[in-house]
Amino acid sequence: MAEQVDVVVIGMGPGGEHVAGRLADAGLRVLGVEAELVGGECPYWACVPSKMMIRAGNLLAEARRVPGMAGSVQLTPDWAPVAARIRDEATDDWNDQVAADRFTDKGGLLARGRGRLAGPGRVEVDGELYEARHGVVIATGSKPQIPPVPGLDAVPYWTNRDAIAAKEAPASLLVLGGGAIGVELAQAFGRFGSRVTVVEAMDGLVPAEEPEAGELLAGILRDEGIDLRTGARATQVRHEGDVFTVVLEDGTELTGHQLLVATGRRADFSGLGLETVGLDPAAKALKTDRHLLAAPGLWAVGDVTGHGAFTHVAMYEAEIVARAVLGEPGPGADYRALPRVTFTDPEIGAVGLTERQAREKGLQVRTGLSKVPSSARGWIHKAGNDGLVKLVEDAGRGVLVGATTAGPMGGEVMYGLAVAVQAEVPVEALRHMIYAYPTFHRGVEDALADLRH
């Protein structure tokens, strides 16, 4: 006999934990199913600990900027406090008891194991069968996408999880992938003395973002001593002794003591039983309506919906699903102003469409660009002031559809532009706002003045 519950949530990462906790708080009998750690990738192997690494690296970079501005410093990088903070403060040494208790204290039921759909409203967890009266939520996240490079499957490469758990910075590091994860970790380790090489198949870094942002970041990383190989593909990987070798298409051989594979993430539906509810287990993402319904009585949250592997997207979608299950009013999902941040230095904030995406949509596009060093605050800031603001306007409607803010606190500067994109504030209204002086966000005013076809 199946045990009766109101809702089953498969996957207790940020999105799954939020929707499960919200429904449990509302008095529903909720079963959360988790095969690894309650809380998911973000608090244990991604957002939180990686930003601790980045914060530490940024402190070193700021100290190196003291000469000529504030005296002199003697600097001795030490990875030990970083590793200790990740274990003690971020992850409880990868123990999820606090997160598990947070859910069960709300009245939730926690099943540790792999959940599998067994027909509409039915979930099997390691031989135990559950039946959900209201429905099931799929929130199984994503996993690293490993490229089919010959030899890679036979070597002990790192993923982000291994990099986060490192007890010391490697003497040298090869990074496959120049997207957000690759460049964040490359810069962090580089600032602690690792000799770093980044290999990116596309022509620029952070290829999902504006090319100007990628070019800006590439210049900074090169100045910091990181070797960048863009437009380069790995054709073979070897591991002998304590050295990894990556062979490129042109025959170049790169070596390092560690190899980090950071070539993106993908949802993995194998073994989830999607076929039992009429869905394709080979799909790249679950197609849903605006309220995240993928099939009758089946909702999807987070990376599995295909709207980006971001914790904030998962949390946003989780709230929509909670409202749908509880019958509460509220809008459906709207991804027009989806924000994202690459936490490098300079920090790259972005929202909405890039110029290329806007043109591909057939919009009448105007763009505006300003440089942070040319602003009053950028000039004052001096060392470490590299950055830019780029705006993308739908000139036909006179509203912004995208923006990028790279520079010190770029992700924070982006917030006002995210509001503008979401609310479709007329560009003319933005032009006639008062921008506080001297702030980094005042550069938005300069970019508005630069808008042109």
Legacy VTK file of the C-alpha trace (Angstrom):
# vtk DataFile Version 3.0
C-alpha trace
ASCII
DATASET POLYDATA
POINTS 453 float
0.000 0.000 0.000
1.188 3.493 -0.822
1.598 6.002 2.003
-0.686 8.981 1.509
0.685 12.514 1.549
-0.480 15.814 0.076
2.619 16.691 -1.948
5.904 14.992 -2.819
8.885 17.189 -3.654
11.687 15.300 -5.421
14.921 17.195 -4.838
15.493 19.400 -1.794
17.839 21.980 -3.235
17.019 25.689 -2.851
13.836 25.500 -4.940
12.625 22.171 -3.617
13.349 23.088 -0.022
11.509 26.392 -0.400
8.348 24.966 -1.930
8.330 22.003 0.486
8.797 24.251 3.500
6.199 26.739 2.311
3.588 23.984 1.831
4.446 22.358 5.159
4.052 25.734 6.860
0.580 25.939 5.290
-0.384 22.693 6.995
0.001 20.220 4.136
1.541 16.801 4.640
4.687 17.157 2.524
7.303 14.536 1.713
10.680 15.902 0.678
12.957 13.450 -1.121
16.709 14.048 -1.232
19.471 11.709 -2.397
22.354 13.916 -1.213
22.233 16.976 1.081
19.153 18.989 1.968
19.835 22.465 0.621
21.381 21.194 -2.589
24.326 22.426 -4.635
24.153 26.101 -3.686
25.067 26.087 0.032
27.500 23.167 -0.087
29.356 23.289 -3.414
28.402 26.418 -5.326
27.017 29.884 -4.518
27.906 30.217 -0.856
31.339 28.571 -0.498
32.549 29.801 -3.884
31.755 33.378 -2.896
33.775 32.859 0.291
36.712 31.900 -1.929
36.103 34.909 -4.134
35.801 37.262 -1.167
39.160 36.037 0.121
40.791 36.492 -3.273
39.314 39.984 -3.580
40.821 40.942 -0.228
44.239 39.952 -1.557
43.651 41.956 -4.719
42.640 45.032 -2.724
45.748 44.710 -0.560
47.877 44.638 -3.708
46.245 47.932 -4.771
47.406 49.770 -1.656
50.775 50.993 -3.044
50.410 54.443 -4.548
47.098 55.031 -2.793
47.433 54.238 0.901
50.977 53.240 1.805
52.523 49.808 1.521
51.703 46.248 2.562
53.397 42.922 3.076
51.193 40.117 1.826
51.343 36.359 2.429
48.427 34.497 0.824
47.200 31.534 2.863
44.468 29.165 1.670
44.009 27.528 5.080
41.548 30.135 6.459
39.498 29.874 3.270
39.240 26.084 3.503
38.425 26.318 7.207
35.700 28.906 6.687
34.074 26.790 3.968
34.026 23.785 6.286
33.048 25.565 9.477
30.730 28.350 8.348
29.303 27.400 4.954
28.878 23.640 4.926
29.153 22.285 8.500
31.732 19.989 6.899
29.062 18.911 4.404
26.555 17.958 7.071
22.950 18.926 6.313
21.390 18.260 9.714
20.517 21.929 10.269
18.744 22.124 6.902
16.979 18.807 7.436
15.758 19.920 10.860
14.591 23.208 9.390
12.205 21.262 7.162
11.061 18.590 9.582
10.490 21.201 12.312
7.789 22.597 10.024
6.092 19.209 10.012
7.631 17.976 6.779
8.584 14.349 6.171
12.073 13.697 4.815
12.950 10.612 2.783
16.643 10.149 2.050
17.061 8.342 -1.230
16.372 8.653 -4.940
12.810 9.436 -5.917
11.253 7.996 -9.042
7.858 8.724 -10.567
5.663 5.638 -10.678
2.694 7.096 -12.525
0.588 10.227 -11.979
0.786 11.341 -8.355
2.911 8.374 -7.322
6.573 8.378 -6.250
8.812 5.492 -5.269
11.773 6.074 -2.954
14.084 3.087 -2.544
11.197 0.613 -2.631
8.750 2.717 -0.595
5.685 3.975 -2.491
3.996 7.322 -1.817
0.816 8.757 -3.270
0.357 12.530 -3.429
-3.187 13.861 -3.192
-2.345 17.313 -4.589
0.630 16.539 -6.767
4.371 16.127 -7.230
7.126 18.732 -7.668
10.271 17.892 -9.655
13.248 19.904 -8.374
16.185 17.608 -9.107
18.599 20.329 -10.201
21.467 19.775 -12.583
24.896 18.221 -12.705
28.164 19.152 -14.410
28.144 18.674 -18.165
31.315 16.796 -19.041
32.509 17.215 -22.644
33.382 14.111 -24.690
37.120 14.838 -24.792
39.140 11.663 -25.413
40.847 10.541 -22.208
38.838 12.796 -19.901
36.763 9.940 -18.512
39.950 8.159 -17.435
41.542 10.948 -15.371
40.734 12.271 -11.844
39.552 15.717 -12.896
37.874 18.211 -10.576
34.329 19.495 -10.865
33.215 22.538 -8.898
32.622 20.254 -5.907
36.247 19.167 -5.739
37.488 22.723 -6.178
35.288 23.955 -3.339
36.578 21.192 -1.041
40.260 21.862 -1.812
42.338 22.150 1.364
45.093 24.012 -0.461
45.442 25.964 -3.666
47.068 23.839 -6.376
50.453 24.856 -7.692
48.934 24.971 -11.168
45.414 24.585 -12.502
43.989 23.895 -15.945
40.387 25.025 -16.374
38.197 23.687 -19.174
35.461 26.276 -19.639
35.473 30.061 -19.544
31.911 30.562 -18.342
30.930 31.930 -14.940
32.074 28.952 -12.856
35.355 28.577 -14.724
36.425 32.217 -14.539
35.303 32.712 -10.924
37.339 29.760 -9.675
40.256 30.529 -12.004
40.615 34.045 -10.616
40.164 32.941 -7.005
42.882 30.294 -7.192
45.112 32.565 -9.273
45.042 35.213 -6.559
46.296 32.626 -4.088
49.314 31.833 -6.252
48.106 29.025 -8.530
49.398 29.185 -12.094
46.125 29.070 -14.023
45.275 28.376 -17.663
41.707 28.672 -18.967
40.633 26.890 -22.154
37.381 28.127 -23.727
36.005 26.810 -27.023
34.099 30.000 -27.815
35.881 33.140 -28.971
35.480 34.974 -25.671
35.013 34.492 -21.944
31.542 34.375 -20.351
30.103 33.823 -23.846
26.501 34.054 -22.621
27.088 37.718 -21.750
27.903 40.831 -23.770
31.223 40.528 -25.632
32.370 43.837 -24.121
32.109 42.268 -20.661
34.060 39.203 -21.760
36.792 41.358 -23.307
37.022 43.491 -20.178
37.359 40.433 -17.955
39.904 38.802 -20.264
42.166 41.841 -20.006
42.015 41.802 -16.220
42.696 38.069 -15.945
45.665 38.336 -18.289
47.022 41.226 -16.238
46.768 38.963 -13.178
48.884 36.335 -14.927
46.180 33.908 -16.039
46.818 32.261 -19.404
43.684 32.428 -21.557
43.149 30.182 -24.571
39.882 31.243 -26.213
38.588 29.769 -29.469
40.492 26.633 -28.446
39.193 23.084 -28.133
40.701 20.258 -26.143
41.225 17.110 -28.206
42.865 14.865 -25.618
43.512 14.670 -21.880
46.196 12.658 -20.088
47.231 12.200 -16.469
50.666 10.909 -15.550
52.029 11.053 -12.009
50.772 14.328 -10.575
50.492 16.171 -13.898
47.510 16.634 -16.204
48.064 17.345 -19.890
45.451 18.920 -22.146
46.140 18.775 -25.880
44.522 21.465 -28.049
43.425 21.233 -31.687
46.567 22.990 -32.888
48.772 20.474 -31.059
49.619 22.742 -28.123
50.059 20.806 -24.881
49.106 22.483 -21.599
50.060 21.019 -18.228
48.871 21.507 -14.659
48.699 19.793 -11.286
44.892 19.892 -11.275
42.266 19.923 -13.997
38.918 21.635 -13.380
36.084 20.847 -15.775
33.643 23.777 -15.799
31.878 23.408 -19.136
28.332 24.023 -17.982
25.567 22.102 -16.244
22.625 20.060 -17.455
19.494 18.492 -16.050
19.591 14.706 -15.772
16.237 12.948 -15.979
17.580 9.403 -16.252
15.932 7.086 -13.762
13.333 9.671 -12.774
10.434 7.820 -14.394
9.204 10.702 -16.551
7.907 8.183 -19.066
5.346 7.002 -16.469
3.606 10.389 -16.687
3.903 10.827 -20.451
7.025 12.996 -20.507
10.289 12.469 -22.382
13.191 11.368 -20.139
15.636 12.425 -22.873
14.452 16.048 -22.827
16.919 18.802 -21.972
14.324 20.575 -19.816
10.740 20.171 -18.673
8.327 22.370 -20.609
5.834 24.045 -18.328
3.042 26.597 -18.374
3.434 29.980 -16.647
2.623 28.383 -13.300
5.305 25.724 -13.775
2.869 22.879 -14.458
4.592 20.233 -16.600
1.764 17.672 -16.614
-1.484 17.254 -14.665
-0.537 17.325 -10.977
3.182 17.643 -11.782
5.139 20.860 -11.325
8.802 21.647 -12.082
11.134 24.015 -10.227
14.708 25.172 -10.745
17.361 24.008 -13.192
15.027 21.380 -14.693
12.849 24.104 -16.247
15.697 25.307 -18.471
15.651 28.964 -17.403
19.173 28.992 -16.026
21.005 27.186 -13.239
20.467 29.991 -10.732
19.344 29.717 -7.124
17.253 32.868 -7.502
15.338 31.355 -10.415
14.636 28.202 -8.401
13.385 30.242 -5.424
11.240 32.430 -7.690
9.679 29.415 -9.366
9.190 27.658 -6.034
7.011 30.495 -4.767
4.872 30.339 -7.923
4.396 26.591 -7.471
3.537 26.992 -3.792
0.820 29.488 -4.719
-0.481 27.169 -7.431
-0.716 24.199 -5.063
-2.391 26.278 -2.347
-4.752 27.998 -4.749
-3.402 31.425 -3.875
-3.598 34.249 -6.429
-0.480 35.574 -8.071
1.222 36.091 -11.424
2.848 33.356 -13.446
6.530 33.196 -14.327
7.992 36.146 -16.207
11.627 35.805 -17.277
11.996 39.097 -19.190
14.162 40.600 -16.466
16.083 37.509 -15.392
19.183 38.749 -13.521
22.545 37.022 -13.332
25.926 37.863 -11.834
29.412 36.552 -12.544
31.300 37.173 -9.295
34.679 37.922 -10.753
36.591 41.160 -10.191
35.309 43.158 -12.031
31.905 41.767 -11.086
29.566 41.335 -14.063
25.884 41.968 -13.471
23.408 41.451 -16.290
19.654 41.434 -16.763
17.338 40.638 -19.647
18.526 40.389 -23.228
21.992 40.911 -24.638
22.322 43.004 -27.788
22.648 39.854 -29.892
19.553 38.277 -28.361
17.544 41.455 -28.883
18.551 41.652 -32.554
17.732 37.953 -33.037
14.241 38.717 -31.759
13.877 41.272 -34.525
13.738 44.279 -32.205
14.744 47.770 -33.295
17.861 47.936 -31.130
19.787 50.867 -29.743
22.726 50.424 -27.373
24.510 52.771 -25.020
27.908 52.267 -23.387
29.804 54.059 -20.643
33.119 53.216 -18.989
33.467 53.156 -15.207
36.960 54.789 -15.158
35.476 57.774 -17.016
32.897 58.385 -14.281
33.621 60.505 -11.219
33.331 57.520 -8.878
35.509 55.378 -11.129
38.183 58.078 -11.238
38.063 58.391 -7.434
38.216 54.610 -7.000
41.329 54.411 -9.208
42.989 50.976 -8.754
40.489 48.228 -9.518
38.052 50.556 -11.284
37.774 48.620 -14.543
34.161 48.363 -15.670
31.383 49.420 -17.992
27.638 49.912 -18.315
25.902 48.700 -21.467
22.225 49.281 -22.150
20.059 47.545 -24.744
16.922 49.461 -25.764
13.942 48.338 -27.790
13.766 51.635 -29.658
10.385 50.754 -31.089
8.831 50.883 -27.627
11.353 53.189 -25.975
12.157 50.787 -23.118
15.220 48.879 -21.981
15.182 45.121 -22.612
18.646 44.381 -21.263
21.623 45.798 -19.419
25.105 44.856 -18.241
26.962 46.494 -15.362
30.559 45.360 -14.978
32.877 46.793 -12.371
33.148 47.175 -8.606
29.881 45.842 -7.137
28.543 45.327 -10.656
25.820 42.988 -9.436
24.528 45.632 -7.029
24.596 48.407 -9.647
22.493 46.175 -11.909
19.524 46.189 -9.523
18.039 49.513 -10.637
18.285 48.458 -14.264
16.563 45.168 -13.428
13.639 47.197 -12.073
13.624 49.291 -15.256
13.537 46.230 -17.500
10.899 44.451 -15.400
8.614 47.481 -15.127
9.267 48.685 -18.693
10.156 52.153 -17.467
10.360 54.494 -20.483
13.913 55.440 -21.391
12.848 59.088 -21.394
11.820 58.723 -17.759
15.188 57.150 -16.928
16.957 60.053 -18.624
15.238 62.563 -16.393
15.877 60.818 -13.078
18.299 62.218 -10.499
21.380 59.981 -10.127
23.290 60.388 -6.866
26.804 61.811 -7.198
29.404 60.350 -7.020
28.142 56.761 -7.311
28.962 53.864 -9.596
25.343 53.723 -10.723
25.604 57.275 -12.033
27.344 55.659 -15.000
23.873 54.543 -16.121
23.120 58.196 -16.920
26.162 58.349 -19.191
25.116 55.122 -20.952
21.623 56.528 -21.505
23.171 59.603 -23.130
25.150 57.264 -25.412
22.137 55.284 -26.690
22.342 55.001 -30.451
21.517 52.628 -33.299
LINES 1 454
453 0 1 2 3 4 5 6 7 8 9 10 11 12 13 14 15 16 17 18 19 20 21 22 23 24 25 26 27 28 29 30 31 32 33 34 35 36 37 38 39 40 41 42 43 44 45 46 47 48 49 50 51 52 53 54 55 56 57 58 59 60 61 62 63 64 65 66 67 68 69 70 71 72 73 74 75 76 77 78 79 80 81 82 83 84 85 86 87 88 89 90 91 92 93 94 95 96 97 98 99 100 101 102 103 104 105 106 107 108 109 110 111 112 113 114 115 116 117 118 119 120 121 122 123 124 125 126 127 128 129 130 131 132 133 134 135 136 137 138 139 140 141 142 143 144 145 146 147 148 149 150 151 152 153 154 155 156 157 158 159 160 161 162 163 164 165 166 167 168 169 170 171 172 173 174 175 176 177 178 179 180 181 182 183 184 185 186 187 188 189 190 191 192 193 194 195 196 197 198 199 200 201 202 203 204 205 206 207 208 209 210 211 212 213 214 215 216 217 218 219 220 221 222 223 224 225 226 227 228 229 230 231 232 233 234 235 236 237 238 239 240 241 242 243 244 245 246 247 248 249 250 251 252 253 254 255 256 257 258 259 260 261 262 263 264 265 266 267 268 269 270 271 272 273 274 275 276 277 278 279 280 281 282 283 284 285 286 287 288 289 290 291 292 293 294 295 296 297 298 299 300 301 302 303 304 305 306 307 308 309 310 311 312 313 314 315 316 317 318 319 320 321 322 323 324 325 326 327 328 329 330 331 332 333 334 335 336 337 338 339 340 341 342 343 344 345 346 347 348 349 350 351 352 353 354 355 356 357 358 359 360 361 362 363 364 365 366 367 368 369 370 371 372 373 374 375 376 377 378 379 380 381 382 383 384 385 386 387 388 389 390 391 392 393 394 395 396 397 398 399 400 401 402 403 404 405 406 407 408 409 410 411 412 413 414 415 416 417 418 419 420 421 422 423 424 425 426 427 428 429 430 431 432 433 434 435 436 437 438 439 440 441 442 443 444 445 446 447 448 449 450 451 452
